[in-house]
Amino acid sequence: MKLKEVSENVWEVEKVEGMLVPVRIYASKGILNNIKDDDSIQQAINVSKLPGIIDFSIALPDMHQGYGFPIGGVAAFDLEDGVISPGGVGFDINCGVRILVTNIKKKEFMSKREKVVNKVQEIIPNGLGKGNKEKLSDEKLENYLKFGAKFAVEKGFGFEEDLKNCEDEGFVEDVDVSLISQRARARGKPQLGTLGSGNHFIEFQSIEEIFDGGVAKKLGLEKDIICVMIHCGSRGLGHQVASDYIQKMEKNCDLSNLPDRQLVYSPVKSDLGQEYLKAMNCAVNFAFANRQIIMHKIREVLGKNFSNYKDFLLRDVCHNIAKIEKHKVGGELKEVCVHRKGATRAFKDETVLIPGSMGTSSYILVGGSEAENLSFSSTAHGAGRVMGRAHAGRTLKYSDVKKEIEDKGIYLKSSSEKGVVQEAPEVYKDVDEVVDVSDKLDLAKKVARLNPLAVIKG
């Protein structure tokens, strides 16, 4: 593998035999050293060998090893000759982030912090496999799969204006609920409105720094106000959809020509490729609804604890998704299938959210002028791991991690000591450096920095 520096923060693995396009990596020198510690660059090279890939196999500054694609990987495929791969989406379909902006001042929130956070943890099930006592009916589940956050609002979980600030307005239309297996349905029924485990969280944050006052004012942001960031996805339903279609594609894919079995695929235009797209979109809608319900339950708690309470949903963004979008190819707009695996859409001037790891800052940005040219309008989705969960479990202690977080003045609630250790701040890259790379390359420009005051981990 020959890695060359194209320009500041831009690196390239030149195309060699078997690669259809070069690999482009957007990273500082420090981040690149982290990336070299795992197999993520080789995974990006493997992606470059998939049929119909356009321009580059792209790696963003939060890049690390994943299943199939690297996490922080982006690739666009031609609709006629290209493919769609579950390994380019991930198991947690539409894992994503939304942020609720409130009118609560930091000082006022701190006076009731423990009471509010404890109540939120009480009413929102969180943790591995955790669900609600009451399961959805078949009819309601299918409506959530069809209409996502839109149906959640119709059932009283939020308001119409919430939808305007969601990616795709909170639901995608190209779905077929008949493709969702009984196993996926059974896993999803008790889990709508629940947080899950791993890196999922609910975080109460205050806006500490404004980088662009004009954009911040336009977005309704000001220093010292409280925001609530929610990070979760499609839970067991999305995981099962991914598993179901990986198995189906393995039976129909020529594995002998694959650089990695985890990259099983179907042609985008094939029946199986279209089936996966429609089933994946059902899970996308489930995740939109999941975040919508969690958010509305939180706003109800806040409304009961703070007088004259007001809020608005600033943005909801997807991380793990494949989408048919129009992008510039050869100087002309063309429909392509964009895979974003641990990556955030960053259309110009569109609000972008990049959460930090537990105990570190998060950022609000807007899509930059170069994102379309460099990354099919994509940027990082977070800090990106530098240490695997198993390694973290062997080398870190819960008591030390808890003290580290509490010493920063952060109130921590979690249903799992193991989960806290696996998501400790030191297992992630420096989110400030990741965001700086995005800002300097004009993938997404910094607007505001938020610091955590309290966090609920699954």
N, C-alpha and C positions, 0 to 999 in steps of 0.2 A: 504494500500500500504506500503510495507516494502522496504526501500531503503538502500542498503549497499555499503560501499566503498570497491571496489575490489583492487585498487591501486591508486596512485596519478593521479587525473584527470579522473578516471574510476569509474563509479557507476553502480549499477545493481538493477533492480526491479526483484526479484526472481519470477520464474514461479509458479503461483497458478492455481486453477481450472479455466478452460476456456482459459487460456493462453497456446499457443502451444510452445512458446519460451520465454526466459527471455527478458527484455528490457535492453539495454546497453546505458548509457549516458556518453558522453565524455565532461567533464566540470570541471573548477576549482570550489573551494568552493564558491567563490563570484558569479560566473556565475550561479551555481546551485541554489543559493538563489533567483536570478532573475527568473529562470525557474519555481520555485515553486509558483510564483505569478499568473500564469495562468493555464489553463487546458492542457498544452502540454504534461505533463507526462502521464496523463490519455489517451490522444490521442495515445501516443506511446504504451500504454498497449492495447488499442483497436486494433491497428495494429497487435499486437502479436497474436491476435485471428483469423486472416484471414487464410483461408486454404492454405496449401503448403508453408508457410513462412519458411525460412531457417535460422538456427543459432540464430539470434537475431532480434528484432525490435530495430533499431539503431537511436540514437539522437545525433546530433553534437552540438558543443558549441554555435552556433547561434540559437539554438532551441527556438521556440515560437509557440503560438497557431495559427493554420491555419484551412483550410477546410479539414476535413477528417484526413489526416496525419498531424502531426505537421510540420511546416516549419523548415527545418533542420533535416528532417526525411529521413531515408534510410531503405529499406527492399528489400530482394531478394526472389523470389518465384520460386518453381520448375515448369518446363514447362509442366509436365504431371498432377500434382495435384494442382498446384498453380493458382493464380488469377492475373488479372490486374485491377487496380482501378483508375478512373480519379481523385479521391481524393488523390491519391498518386503521382499525376503529378502536379495538380493545374490548374487553369483557364488560367493563362498566360503561355501557353505551350512554352517551350524553351525560357522563359525569360533567358537572359544570358548576358555575358560581353565579350567585346573584347577590346584590347589595341593596339593602333598604336604608334610605337616608331619613333620619328623624330630626325633629326640632329640639331634642333633649340636649342640654349642655352637659359637658363632661362632669362638672362639679355636682350637678343634680343627679346624674346617673350614679356616680360613685357613692352617694349617700344611700342608695337602695340596691347596689350592685348584687350582693349576695342573695337577697330576697328574690330579685328578678331572675337571676341566672338559675337558682335552685328550682324555681317554678317552671322555667322553660325546660330544664332537663327532666322534670317530673312529667310533663305533658307530651313530650316528644320522645318516643322510644328510640334508643340509640345503642349501637353495638352490633357485633357479628350475629347475623340471623335474627336480630330482634324485630318484633312486629307488633301490630295492634292486636288486642284481644278479639275484636270483631273483624271478620274478613269481608271483603267486598263481595257483592253479588256478581254473577256472571255479566249481567246487563251493565252494571256500573263500571266494572273493569273494562269492558269493551268500549264504553264511551270515553273513558280516560285514555285508552289506547288510540282511539280515533281523534280525539279533540284536545288532549293534553291539558294545559293550564286553562284553556278556554272553558272546558267542562268544569274544572275546579271552581272557576269564578261563578259559573252558572249555579253551582251547588252551594254558593255562599262563602267560598274561600277566596275573598279578595274582590277587586273591582275592575271594571273594564279598562281603566287607565293603566292598570298593572301590565296588561297584555301588550300595550303599545311599546313598552320598554324592554320586552323580551326579544331575543333573537327569534326570528320567524313568528313574532307575536304569540309565542308560547305553544304553537303546535304546527306540525307539518301535515300536508294533506295526502301525500302518496303512501297510503297504508293499506294493509289487508289483514284484518284481525284473525281471519281463518288460518293464517300461517303461524300463529302463536301456539306452541305446543301446550298440552295439558300440564306438563311439568312446569313450564314457564309461568303459566297462569297460576298454578298452585303456589309457586314461590312468590309471585307478585301480590296476590290477594291480601295477605296480612301486612304488607310492607309499604303501602302508600302512606306518605306523611311521616316517614321514619328516616333516621339519619344514617345508619350503617356504621361501618368500621373503617379501619385503615386511615387514610389521610382526610377523611371527611370530618367536617367540623361546623359548629355554629360559633361565630366570634363577634363579640361586642368591641367595637373599635372607635377611636376618636380621630378626627382629622387633625394631624399635627403640622403638616407643611403643605403650602400651596405653591406649585411651580408656575402655573399659568393662570393668573388672576382672571383674565377675560373669559377663558374657557370654563374655569371653576364657577364663576358667577352665572354663566349660561346654563351650567348643569345644576345649579342650586346648591353648590358646596361652599362651606365656610369653615374656618378653623374652630376647633373645640366642640363641634357637634358630633353626636353619636351616630354611628352607622352599624348595621348588623349584616355581616357577611355569612352566607350559607353555602357550603360546599358539599354536594352529594350528587347521586345519579339515579340510575334505574334499578338499583338493588339486585335482588336475585333474579328478577324477570329478565333484565338485560343480560346478565351473566348467562342465563340459560339460552336465550336467543343466540348469543355468540357461540355457545357450545354446540347447539343444534346445527347451526349452519357450517361450522368448522367440520363437523362430522359428515354432513351432506357433501361439502365441497371436496373433502378428502376422497370420497368415492368417485368423484367426477373429474379430478385433477390429475394430470400426469406428474406424479411426485418425483419421477426420475429426473425431470428437468428443473426441479425447484432448487434454488440455492439454500432454502431453509423450509422444512415442512410446515413451520408455523406461518408461512406466507401462502397457504392454500388460497386459491381464488377461483372466481368464475368470470368469464367475459361480462362486462357491464350490460351488454345488450342481450345476453342469454336469458333463458327462462329462470335458471337458478340465480343468476346475478340479480335479476329484477325481483325475485322472491325475497332474497336477502335484504335488498334495499327497502322493500315494503315492511318486512318484519322488523328490521332495524329501526325504521321510522316509528313503529308502534312503541318500541322501547324508548325512543327519543321523546315521544309524547308522554309516556309514563313518568320520565324523569322531570320534564317541565312541570307536570302536575304535582309531583313529589315536592319540588322546591316551592311551588306556589302555596301548597297546603302548610308546609312547615313555616313559611314566612308569615302567613296570615295568623297562625296560632301565636307566633311571637308578637306580632303587632297587637293582638288582643291582650296579651299579658302586659305589654308596655302601656297600652291605653288605660288599663285598670290601675296602673301604678304612678302615672305622671299626668298631672292636670294639663288641659289644653293641648293634649298630645296630637301631633300631626306627623305624617311621613309620606314618602313616595318611593316607589321602586325605581332606582336609577337604571339598572341594567341586569339582565340575565344572559350569560354566555355559555355556549357549549364547548366542551373540550374534546370528547371522543366521538367522532361523527364522520360520515362520508356524505357529501352533498353534491348535487348537480348545480353548478354555478357558472356564470359567464366570466371569463377572464381573457386577458390578452395573450394570444398565442400567435407568434409570427407577425405581430403588429395589428392583428384583428381580433375582435371579440368573438369568443367561441365557447360553447357549452362544453364543460369538462366535468369529470367526477373527481372532486378534491377530497382526499383523505386527510383528516387532522387527528393525529394520535397524540394526545397530551399537548394540544396547540389551540390557540384562540383565534377566531376570525378577527381581522383588523382592517375592515374596509375604511377608506379615508374618512376621518372625522367621526367615525363610529366609536362609542364608548367601549373601552377595553378594561377588563379587570385582571390583575395578576396578584393572586394571594401569596403571602409569605408562608413560611413554615411556622409551626406553633412557637409563639414567642418572638416573632420577628415582624417587620413592617409588611403591609400590603399596599398595592398601588392602584389608583385609578388613572387611566391613560385614554388617549383617543388615537384612532388609526392614523398612521403617518402617510406621507406622500410617496414613499418608496416601497411600501408593503406590496403593492400590486406587482411591481417590477421584480422584487427580490424573492417573494415567498407566497405567491398567490394569495395576497392579503391575509397573512397569518403572522402571529407572534407567539411568544412563550405563554405557557398556562400557569406557571408557578416557578419555584426555585429549582426544582429538579434534584433528585437524590444523588448523594455521593457515597452512601452506605446502604447496603441491603438490609431488609428487616431482620433477617436471621443474624447477620453480623451485629446489628445494633443490639439485639437481644442478648448476645454473648458478651458484649463489651461495655454496655451501659447499665446503670442501676436506676430503678424507678425513683428511689429517694433522692438521688443526685439530680435527676432531670426535673423532678417536682420542685426541688429547692431552687434550681436555676431559673425556672419559670416564675416562681413566686417572688424571688429576689428582684425580678423586673417589675414587680407590682401587678402581676397578672393573676387573676382568680381562676383556678383550674378545676374543672369538673370532668370526670371521666368514669365510664363503667368498666374500664379495663386498664390495669397497671401495665400490662404487656403492650397495649396500644399506645400508651404515652411514651414508653421507651422507644418503640419502633418509629415514632414520629417526632423524636427529639429534634430541636433546632440544628444540632450539629450533624445530623444525617443528611442535611440538605445543603446545596450550594448557597452562596451569599445572594439573596434575592435582590439586594441593592445593585450588585454587579450585573445580574441577569437583566434587570430593568434598564440599567445604564446602556447595555449593549443594544437593546431594543430602541432606546431613545436616540442614541448616536447614529444608528443605521436608518432612523426615521421609519422603522416598522410601526412603532406606536410611541407617541410623545407623552411624557409625564405631565400629569395635571395635579395630582395630590397624593400625599403619603399618609397612610393611616397606621396607628399603633394599637396593638391589642390591649384591652383592659380586662377581658374575661373570655375564656374559651371553654366550650363543651366539646369533648372528643368522644367519638364512638368507641 
